[in-house]
Amino acid sequence: MRADILLGLQWGDEGKGKVVDVLAQHYQIVTRFQGGPNAGHTIEFDNKKFILHTIPSGIFNPDTINVIGNGVIIDPYILQNEIQNLKQNNVTVENNLLISRKAHLILPTHRLLDAVYENSKGNAKIGSTLKGIGPTYTDKTARLGLRIGNIEQNTFYQHYRDLKEKHLHIVKAHQFDYLNYKIEGMNLEEYEEKWFSSVDTLKSLRKIDSEYYINQCLDANKSVLAEGAQGTMLDIDFGTYPYVTSSNTVTAGVCTGLGIAPSRVGEVFGVFKAYTTRVGSGPFPSELDDETGQKLREYGREYGSTTGRPRRCGWLDIVSLKYAIMLNGVTRLFMTKTDVLNTFQTIKSGIKYLHRGDAIEFVPFESSYERLEPVYKDFEGWQSDISLIKKANELPVQLNHYIDFIEKETSVKIDMVSVGADRNQIIKL
C-alpha cells in the first residue's frame, strides 16, 4: 500500500481541511507531516465551525486514526485548547490521536523570539503569525530543540531551562521589552505556567515512533492520507522566499515529515481556490487591490483562521498553479470556493507574466523581488447561485468552460468542485 497526499497549491488557505474531512471516511489513518499552529484548517458541518491548528482533519471521523508526524512542531498550550474545544463538541480525541516522539516542541520563548525577529525587520517584515514557528525550526536545525519524547525524560526541565536562557540572552541583546510582551494575552511567566500545565496533557496522549507506525500500517495494507499545511508557494525552498514558512510544504516533505520512502507515495491530491489569496507580506502577481479584490474578500470570508488578518485576494494564477503541480507530481485536482465567484460578470485567470519586457510562462527566481505583471484571459461568469447544486450535470455551462480551461492548461483532471462551506457542498466530477 502507498500513502496518498493532499496539499495546497497556492499560498495556503485553499480549503484543505474541508477536503480531508470529506476524504477521511475512505482512509484508516490521516496524518500531518509538517508545519505548526500557524496553519488553520477550517471545517464546517451541522452549523458548527471548527478550526484545527495541529490535529489532523480526520479527527471528526471516529473510525480514523490521526497521527501528528515528526515533521510537525507542537505548542502544547494551543494543542490542549484544540483538544478541549473538540471534547466540548463531543468529538473523541484520546482514542484516535497519536503523536510522534520526534515532533519538536514550541517553547514560550520561541514565540518571544518570533516577535523579536519580526520587530527587528522593520518595513521588511514577512508577516509572521508570531506562533514561534521559525525559531523552533531554527533550533531543530541547530540541534538544540526539545522533542515530544523528551518530556518523558528526567532531564527535560533542565534542558528546558538551558534553552530558555539561550533565548532570553538573544531577546535582551535586541533590547526587547519581553517582560511586558503578551503571548495569548499573557506575559511570559503566565504563559509559561499554562504551557507546563499543557505539557501534562501531552503526557496523557499516546506517543509513538511514527516512522515505524506509518510504515507498518502501509505494510498491513492500511490506507494512509498525509495532510499538508500552508501551501506550495510558501515552501521554504520553492516558495516566494523569504516570504515563506519554515518547512517543506511540498510532496517531498512527506518523506522527511513521516519517514516514508518516495516509492511509498501514491496519489497526490492538489487543492486550489477558484481564485487566489495570500496572507502576510510577499509577492502576489494577480492581487487585486481594488473593489473586485474587496468583493472576493467579503464574499469568500477571507480572513485568516489563525490570525484573523484580512487576506489579500486576486484572480487565479495559472502559471504558479502549473508550477505547484510540477513540484508536487499532482495526480488529481480539487477546486474550492467556486461559489465565491457566483456574482461576477467576468472572471479572469492569469496565463502568463510580463517580466522584463517578455511574456513568460514560468515562475522566475526574480519573482520574489520584482513585480510580475499578469497577462489575463477572460471568462464569462455564470452569475447564478451554485451552492444548492448536487450533481455535476447541473453545473452552469460557463463554469464548465472554466473547469475545462484549467484542466487543459494543467493537464490534470479536476475531481471535485466545492460550491459552499459545508462538508456536503461538494460536487464530484
Beta strands, then each sheet from edge to edge (+ up, - down):
strand 1: 3-8
strand 2: 29-32
strand 3: 41-45
strand 4: 48-52
strand 5: 65-68
strand 6: 73-74
strand 7: 97-100
strand 8: 104-105
strand 9: 206-208
strand 10: 224-227
strand 11: 265-273
strand 12: 276-278
strand 13: 312-314
strand 14: 316-317
strand 15: 332-336
strand 16: 346-355
strand 17: 358-360
strand 18: 373-380
strand 19: 414-418
strand 20: 426-428
sheet 1: 9+ 7+ 5+ 2+ 10+ 1+ 11+ 15+ 19+ 20-
sheet 2: 3+ 4-
sheet 3: 6+ 8+
sheet 4: 12+ 13-
sheet 5: 14+ 16+ 17-
sheet 6: 14+ 16+ 18-
end
